[in-house]
Every structure is written in C-alpha cells, then in structure tokens.
Amino acid sequence: GGTAAQAAASDAPDSTPSQQPTATPSQETKPPEHPSATTRLTQVDRITGAITPKSVVANGHGLVIANNMMYSHTMTMYDASTRKLEATIPDSVDLSSLGVKGHPGTSRGAPVEAAFTKDGRYAYVSNYSMYGVGFGPHGVDVCKPSDGFDASYLYRVDTKTMKVDQAIKVGAVPKYVAITPDQKTVLVTNWCDYTLSIIDRAKAKVVDTVKIGPMPRGIAVAPDGRTAFVTAMWTDHVYKVDLTDPPEQAPVFVSPGDRMRHLDVSPDGKYLYAVSATHIISKIDAHTGTIVDEADVGQDPRSMAISPDGTALYVVNYDVGSMSKIRTEDMKVLQTVTTDAHPIGITYEPTTQTVWVACYGGSILVFDDKDVT
C-alpha cells in the first residue's frame, strides 16, 4: 500500500541524472580494514527528489537501485561513490515489445524489491501490480488466493542501457526477490497467492511454484544454492524449500515469532537471521532450526542487511524512525541511529562500506560504516 506522504514526495524536485546511461561502475570491493562489528555508523548523506523508496539494493559493483512504488512509478539508480543519480527508469513498458501478449499499448508497474545478478549487470524488480489494458483486478495489502487478484510481472533492468528488457509473469502481488548463487534461478514470493515462484533465468519463465503460508515475503538462499528459506507474515513460521526437488507445499522449518517478515543468511551458511514484527531478531541454526540467540531492537522492525564479513546486522525500525546495528556473535545491539520517518528498506554497499536506508516519506539516508570508534 501507499501513504499520503508518498504522494507528496512524488512532487518534490528531482536530482539531475547523468546525460547518458552508464555501464555498471568499475569500483572494486575492498576488504574492510576493520570487522563491521567494530565500526560505527555515521550519516554522510541524505538523498531526496521525486522518490518514494520502498527498497534499496546495492549491486556490489558501485550502483544502488531504489524502487519507488505506487506513486512515483520509477526505479532510480545511483552511483554508490558519488551518490549522484545516474538514471530514472520508468516502470512504463510496452509489454508486446518484450514478447508478452494480451496487453497492448503501455503498461505500468509498481516496483517493490530487487535482486542483482552477481556481476551487477541485471536487476530483477518485482511489481506490486500491473496497470494497463488487460490487467485487473489489482492486489491489495490484505488478501488471499481465492480473491482472484491478477498476476503481476517481474522486470529485468539492464544497468548498461538503464532500461527494462524483460518482463516475466509471476503471481499476485510479488514481493521479495532472490537469485541463487549459481545465477541460474530467480525466486519471488507472491503475497496474495501464498506462493514462491521459481524462475529459470535462461528461459525467463516460471518453472515451479511452491505453496507457502499466508503473505509470503522474505527469502534467503543458502550459499550452496540447494535450499531457500521463506517467511510468511501472517504466520510465526520460516519455511524451508528444497530447490533441487521443489515440494508442492513448503514444510515449516522453525517458528521464531509472530509475523515473520525478513531473512538473511550468514556468508558461511551456518545461521539464519529472522525479523519478527514482535521486535525480535532471531539467530537460527540453519541446519537444525534451533534458535540460538535473539536481539530486541524496538518497535516494528521491517528489513535487514548483513555485512559481507557476517559480523554485523543492520535493521530498520519502521514505527520509531531508527536503524539498529547488531553484532551477530552475541546479538548485542551495538548502536541505534535516527533515520527519517518510516525507514523500510536497507542495503549494505560494499565498494564504499556504507549502509543505505530507504525512508518511505521520500528520502534515502547513507551511513558510513568503516571507521572504528
């Protein structure tokens, strides 16, 4: 859904983009001088413009995408080093030019989340709903499969052209997106279908659909690529999906708390970190499902990022306008910093060792996190 603040933010002046679309910047990720659990967050920038960011995602090669859903109808791409706007990419597409039949003319989306390929070249972006000829009824925030809401599409954005070059039909109200480590498969949770779409990247189509619990959202893929873990927000559960032999219905793996929202996995694959709306972040043994430890971050945590070295978590707290940094070793909250209202998306940008926070009202905050206190 959206807010009045989003509508107002869409009228704000935009930053000036580069004159020409650029290829993926060539910045290389430098190993951090200090473990992320020993550094301190310091705000270094606030990005505004015609944005209503639902999420921000770094591509690992010097670009960051913000998905501006509903009112802005755009994706904005930023240079991670200069933090300048590189391109504003509309969610308006001619689906027939992408090989999609039945929707002539221009269709529009509503970008929600994104996942980049390992090389940083492509971003796969989910759209809450599609708008145009042949689309409807459109999804809503409270829904069930029997409501019959229309399926939506996953866009592929090419960072060389800064254009949408593929549209893949998925389920109703697609949310989170993840790519397997071998880069062959894209996973998408479908909020109103209660399913997980498994997409063959080479074929650019869904090849399997797995039933999840009500309102599926978060996805974390094990480093070996054999297993995906999925949350469902109208449940207490984290579900486990065998990607080598996808089941019809995913089994429950662990039940850490009410309204499970987001997941991350440690770089070594040993632990899952799960966000519950009960303001608890759980550390879970990824093999046994045992809850090892917990952190209490405050009211209404939404999304989370993990540092590349696996020593720190960063969690946005929507209702209280803050971001918490947690040491993964013992789940101690190391620092809580103030953000703009309604922080909802977060990403760790490795080439600059910064944390980017998307705030629903119309801003992106950038925090440096490489200096030891």
C-alpha positions as CSV (number, residue, x, y, z in Angstrom):
1,G,0.0,0.0,0.0
2,G,0.9,3.7,0.0
3,T,0.7,6.8,2.1
4,A,-0.1,10.4,1.6
5,A,3.5,11.2,2.4
6,Q,4.5,9.2,-0.7
7,A,2.1,11.2,-2.9
8,A,3.5,14.4,-1.6
9,A,7.1,13.2,-2.1
10,S,6.5,12.5,-5.7
11,D,6.0,16.2,-6.4
12,A,9.5,17.1,-5.0
13,P,12.1,18.3,-7.4
14,D,14.3,15.5,-8.8
15,S,18.1,15.3,-8.9
16,T,19.8,15.8,-12.2
17,P,20.7,12.5,-13.8
18,S,23.7,11.9,-16.0
19,Q,23.2,12.8,-19.6
20,Q,23.7,9.3,-20.8
21,P,23.0,5.9,-19.2
22,T,26.2,4.5,-17.8
23,A,27.5,0.9,-17.6
24,T,28.0,-0.6,-14.2
25,P,30.7,1.4,-12.4
26,S,34.0,-0.5,-12.2
27,Q,34.7,0.1,-8.5
28,E,36.1,-3.0,-6.8
29,T,35.0,-4.1,-3.4
30,K,37.9,-3.6,-1.0
31,P,38.2,-5.9,2.0
32,P,37.2,-3.8,5.1
33,E,40.1,-2.7,7.2
34,H,38.1,-3.5,10.3
35,P,35.4,-6.1,11.0
36,S,32.0,-4.5,10.7
37,A,31.2,-5.4,14.3
38,T,33.9,-3.0,15.4
39,T,33.0,0.0,13.3
40,R,30.5,2.8,13.9
41,L,27.7,4.2,11.8
42,T,27.9,7.9,10.8
43,Q,25.4,9.6,8.5
44,V,27.1,11.1,5.5
45,D,24.3,11.9,3.0
46,R,20.6,12.3,2.5
47,I,19.2,11.8,-1.0
48,T,15.9,13.3,-2.0
49,G,14.0,14.0,-5.1
50,A,11.0,12.5,-6.9
51,I,11.3,9.3,-4.9
52,T,9.1,7.2,-2.6
53,P,11.6,4.4,-1.9
54,K,10.2,1.1,-0.8
55,S,13.6,-0.6,-1.0
56,V,17.2,0.0,-1.8
57,V,19.6,-2.7,-3.2
58,A,23.3,-2.5,-4.0
59,N,24.7,-4.4,-6.9
60,G,28.1,-4.9,-5.4
61,H,29.8,-3.1,-8.2
62,G,29.1,0.6,-7.4
63,L,25.4,1.0,-8.2
64,V,22.4,1.2,-5.9
65,I,18.8,0.9,-7.1
66,A,15.8,2.4,-5.3
67,N,12.4,1.1,-6.1
68,N,9.8,3.8,-5.9
69,M,6.5,2.1,-5.8
70,M,2.9,3.2,-6.4
71,Y,3.0,7.0,-6.7
72,S,6.4,7.6,-8.3
73,H,6.3,4.7,-10.8
74,T,10.0,4.7,-11.2
75,M,13.3,3.0,-10.3
76,T,16.2,5.3,-9.6
77,M,19.8,4.2,-10.0
78,Y,22.6,5.9,-8.0
79,D,26.4,5.9,-8.2
80,A,27.5,4.5,-4.8
81,S,30.7,6.5,-4.6
82,T,29.3,10.0,-5.6
83,R,25.7,9.2,-4.6
84,K,24.6,11.0,-7.7
85,L,21.5,10.0,-9.6
86,E,22.6,8.0,-12.7
87,A,19.2,7.3,-14.2
88,T,15.5,7.4,-13.5
89,I,13.9,4.3,-15.1
90,P,10.1,4.4,-15.6
91,D,8.0,1.4,-14.8
92,S,6.1,2.1,-18.0
93,V,6.8,-0.6,-20.6
94,D,5.4,-1.8,-23.9
95,L,4.9,-5.5,-23.0
96,S,4.3,-6.5,-26.6
97,S,7.8,-5.4,-27.4
98,L,9.1,-7.8,-24.8
99,G,7.1,-10.7,-26.2
100,V,4.2,-10.5,-23.8
101,K,0.8,-10.9,-25.4
102,G,-2.6,-9.6,-24.3
103,H,-1.6,-6.2,-23.0
104,P,-1.3,-3.8,-26.0
105,G,0.0,-0.3,-25.5
106,T,1.8,1.0,-22.4
107,S,1.5,-0.8,-19.1
108,R,2.8,0.4,-15.8
109,G,4.0,-1.4,-12.7
110,A,4.7,-0.5,-9.1
111,P,8.3,-1.5,-8.1
112,V,8.8,-3.2,-4.8
113,E,12.0,-5.1,-4.3
114,A,15.1,-6.0,-6.4
115,A,17.9,-8.6,-6.7
116,F,21.0,-8.1,-8.7
117,T,23.0,-10.7,-10.6
118,K,26.4,-11.4,-9.2
119,D,28.1,-9.4,-11.9
120,G,25.9,-6.4,-11.2
121,R,24.6,-6.3,-14.8
122,Y,20.9,-7.0,-14.2
123,A,18.4,-6.2,-11.6
124,Y,15.2,-8.2,-11.3
125,V,12.4,-6.0,-9.9
126,S,9.1,-7.1,-8.6
127,N,5.9,-5.1,-9.3
128,Y,3.1,-4.9,-6.7
129,S,0.6,-4.8,-9.5
130,M,0.4,-4.0,-13.2
131,Y,-1.8,-1.3,-14.7
132,G,-2.9,-1.1,-18.3
133,V,-5.0,-2.9,-20.9
134,G,-6.0,-6.5,-19.8
135,F,-4.9,-6.1,-16.1
136,G,-7.1,-6.4,-13.1
137,P,-8.4,-6.8,-10.5
138,H,-5.4,-5.4,-8.7
139,G,-4.0,-6.7,-5.5
140,V,-4.3,-5.2,-2.1
141,D,-2.4,-5.5,1.2
142,V,-4.9,-7.9,2.9
143,C,-5.7,-10.7,0.5
144,K,-5.9,-14.5,-0.1
145,P,-5.6,-16.7,-3.2
146,S,-9.4,-17.0,-3.6
147,D,-9.7,-13.2,-4.1
148,G,-8.6,-13.8,-7.7
149,F,-6.2,-10.8,-8.0
150,D,-4.4,-10.6,-11.2
151,A,-0.9,-11.9,-11.7
152,S,1.9,-9.3,-11.9
153,Y,5.3,-9.2,-13.6
154,L,9.0,-9.3,-12.7
155,Y,11.1,-6.8,-14.7
156,R,14.7,-7.2,-15.6
157,V,16.6,-4.0,-15.8
158,D,19.9,-3.8,-17.8
159,T,22.3,-1.5,-16.0
160,K,24.1,-0.8,-19.3
161,T,21.1,0.7,-21.0
162,M,19.1,1.6,-17.8
163,K,16.0,0.1,-19.4
164,V,13.6,-2.8,-18.7
165,D,14.5,-5.6,-21.2
166,Q,12.4,-8.5,-19.9
167,A,9.1,-9.0,-18.2
168,I,8.3,-12.3,-16.6
169,K,4.8,-13.3,-15.4
170,V,4.8,-14.4,-11.7
171,G,2.0,-14.4,-9.1
172,A,-0.3,-11.9,-7.5
173,V,1.5,-9.0,-5.6
174,P,5.1,-10.3,-5.9
175,K,7.3,-9.1,-3.1
176,Y,10.8,-10.2,-2.3
177,V,13.3,-11.3,-5.0
178,A,16.4,-13.5,-4.6
179,I,18.9,-15.1,-7.1
180,T,20.6,-18.4,-6.4
181,P,24.4,-18.4,-6.1
182,D,24.8,-20.2,-9.4
183,Q,22.8,-17.4,-11.0
184,K,20.5,-19.8,-12.8
185,T,17.4,-19.3,-10.8
186,V,15.3,-16.3,-9.6
187,L,12.9,-16.7,-6.6
188,V,9.9,-14.5,-6.0
189,T,7.4,-14.5,-3.1
190,N,3.8,-13.8,-4.2
191,W,1.9,-12.0,-1.3
192,C,-1.6,-12.7,-2.4
193,D,-1.1,-16.1,-4.0
194,Y,0.7,-17.5,-0.9
195,T,3.3,-19.0,-3.2
196,L,7.0,-18.9,-4.2
197,S,7.8,-18.6,-7.9
198,I,10.9,-20.4,-9.2
199,I,12.1,-18.9,-12.4
200,D,14.6,-20.3,-14.8
201,R,16.7,-17.3,-15.8
202,A,17.7,-18.8,-19.2
203,K,14.1,-19.5,-20.1
204,A,12.8,-16.3,-18.4
205,K,9.8,-18.1,-17.1
206,V,8.4,-19.7,-14.0
207,V,9.2,-23.4,-13.9
208,D,7.9,-24.3,-10.4
209,T,5.5,-22.9,-7.9
210,V,5.7,-23.8,-4.2
211,K,2.9,-23.1,-1.7
212,I,4.0,-21.1,1.3
213,G,2.0,-19.8,4.3
214,P,-0.2,-16.6,4.1
215,M,1.5,-13.5,2.9
216,P,5.0,-14.8,2.0
217,R,7.7,-12.2,1.9
218,G,11.3,-12.7,2.8
219,I,13.8,-15.1,1.1
220,A,17.3,-16.3,2.0
221,V,19.2,-18.7,-0.1
222,A,21.8,-21.0,1.4
223,P,25.3,-20.4,0.0
224,D,25.3,-23.9,-1.6
225,G,22.2,-22.9,-3.6
226,R,20.3,-26.1,-2.6
227,T,17.9,-24.6,-0.1
228,A,15.8,-21.4,0.2
229,F,14.2,-20.2,3.4
230,V,11.0,-18.2,3.2
231,T,9.0,-16.2,5.7
232,A,5.2,-15.6,5.7
233,M,3.9,-12.6,7.5
234,W,0.6,-14.0,8.6
235,T,2.4,-16.8,10.4
236,D,5.0,-17.5,13.0
237,H,7.0,-19.6,10.5
238,V,10.1,-19.8,8.4
239,Y,9.6,-22.3,5.6
240,K,12.3,-24.5,4.0
241,V,12.3,-25.2,0.3
242,D,14.5,-27.8,-1.3
243,L,15.4,-26.2,-4.6
244,T,16.8,-29.4,-6.0
245,D,13.3,-31.0,-5.8
246,P,10.8,-28.3,-5.0
247,P,7.8,-29.5,-3.0
248,E,4.2,-28.6,-3.7
249,Q,3.9,-27.3,-0.1
250,A,6.9,-26.0,1.7
251,P,7.4,-27.5,5.2
252,V,7.8,-25.3,8.3
253,F,11.4,-25.1,9.4
254,V,11.2,-23.0,12.5
255,S,8.7,-20.7,14.2
256,P,10.7,-17.8,15.8
257,G,7.8,-15.3,16.4
258,D,4.7,-13.5,15.3
259,R,4.5,-12.1,11.7
260,M,7.8,-13.2,10.2
261,R,9.0,-10.7,7.7
262,H,12.6,-10.7,6.6
263,L,15.5,-13.1,6.5
264,D,19.3,-13.0,5.9
265,V,21.8,-15.9,5.9
266,S,25.4,-15.7,7.2
267,P,28.1,-15.8,4.5
268,D,29.2,-19.3,5.7
269,G,25.6,-20.6,5.7
270,K,25.6,-21.6,9.3
271,Y,23.0,-19.2,10.6
272,L,19.7,-17.5,9.6
273,Y,18.7,-14.2,10.9
274,A,15.0,-13.6,11.0
275,V,12.9,-10.4,11.6
276,S,9.7,-10.7,13.5
277,A,7.1,-7.9,13.9
278,T,7.4,-8.5,17.7
279,H,10.7,-6.5,17.5
280,I,12.8,-9.6,17.9
281,I,15.7,-10.6,15.6
282,S,16.4,-14.3,15.9
283,K,19.7,-16.1,15.2
284,I,18.8,-19.6,14.0
285,D,21.0,-22.6,13.3
286,A,20.4,-23.0,9.5
287,H,20.9,-26.8,9.7
288,T,18.8,-27.7,12.8
289,G,16.3,-24.9,13.1
290,T,17.3,-24.2,16.7
291,I,17.0,-20.6,17.9
292,V,20.5,-19.8,19.1
293,D,20.0,-16.2,20.3
294,E,17.9,-13.1,20.0
295,A,18.1,-9.3,19.9
296,D,15.4,-6.9,20.8
297,V,15.5,-3.8,18.5
298,G,12.4,-1.9,19.4
299,Q,9.1,-1.3,17.6
300,D,8.2,-2.7,14.2
301,P,11.5,-3.8,12.5
302,R,11.0,-4.2,8.8
303,S,14.0,-5.1,6.7
304,M,17.6,-6.1,7.4
305,A,21.0,-6.3,5.8
306,I,24.1,-8.2,6.8
307,S,27.7,-7.1,6.4
308,P,29.8,-9.0,3.9
309,D,32.0,-10.4,6.7
310,G,28.9,-11.6,8.5
311,T,29.8,-9.8,11.8
312,A,27.0,-7.2,11.8
313,L,23.3,-6.9,11.0
314,Y,21.5,-3.6,10.2
315,V,17.8,-3.5,10.9
316,V,15.3,-0.6,10.1
317,N,12.7,0.1,12.7
318,Y,9.7,1.5,10.8
319,D,7.5,3.0,13.6
320,V,10.2,4.7,15.6
321,G,12.4,6.0,12.7
322,S,15.6,4.3,13.5
323,M,18.2,1.8,12.4
324,S,19.8,-0.7,14.7
325,K,23.2,-2.3,14.3
326,I,23.7,-5.8,15.9
327,R,26.8,-7.9,16.5
328,T,26.0,-11.3,15.1
329,E,28.3,-13.2,17.5
330,D,26.2,-12.5,20.6
331,M,23.2,-10.5,19.1
332,K,24.1,-7.4,21.1
333,V,22.7,-4.1,19.8
334,L,25.8,-2.0,19.2
335,Q,24.2,1.2,18.0
336,T,20.9,2.7,17.2
337,V,20.8,5.7,14.9
338,T,17.9,8.1,14.0
339,T,16.6,8.0,10.4
340,D,13.8,9.9,8.6
341,A,10.3,8.7,9.2
342,H,9.3,5.2,8.2
343,P,12.6,3.5,7.3
344,I,11.6,0.5,5.3
345,G,14.4,-0.7,3.0
346,I,18.1,-1.2,3.7
347,T,21.3,-2.4,1.9
348,Y,25.0,-2.7,2.6
349,E,27.1,-1.2,-0.2
350,P,30.4,-3.0,-0.2
351,T,32.5,-0.8,-2.5
352,T,32.2,2.2,-0.2
353,Q,31.4,0.3,3.1
354,T,28.2,2.3,3.5
355,V,24.7,1.4,4.6
356,W,21.8,2.9,2.6
357,V,18.3,3.3,4.2
358,A,15.2,3.9,2.2
359,C,12.6,6.0,4.0
360,Y,9.0,5.8,2.7
361,G,8.4,9.5,3.0
362,G,10.8,10.4,0.2
363,S,14.5,10.1,1.2
364,I,17.5,7.7,1.2
365,L,20.0,8.1,4.1
366,V,23.6,7.0,3.6
367,F,25.7,5.9,6.6
368,D,29.4,5.4,6.5
369,D,30.5,2.2,8.5
370,K,34.2,1.7,8.1
371,D,35.7,3.7,10.9
372,V,36.4,2.3,14.4
373,T,35.2,4.4,17.3
